[in-house]
């Protein structure tokens, strides 16, 4: 003898509302003071061969914040002291010819 069980059909809601409202990705408004101080200290003490790569990286990091012109200028000044030329919009540096 075979028993047949009738199972109730389950209705699944495959499109569930989000538990939170989705927001656009945004950058922070300013750069942390500690990040700027660390960047300046590292740029002053690192070997000359690494300054070009690290300098461009730090300028890119500072450029992501909305209110970071002063921080970018401080990084640019430190790079110019190390002998590099800085682009006018403070977004990149050029290799020194030494």
ABEGO torsion letter per residue (X at the ends): XBBBBBBBBBBBBABBBBABBBBBBBBBABBBAAAAAAAAAAAAABBAAAAAAAAAAAAAAAAABABAAAAAAAAAAAAAAAGBBBBAAGABBBBBBX
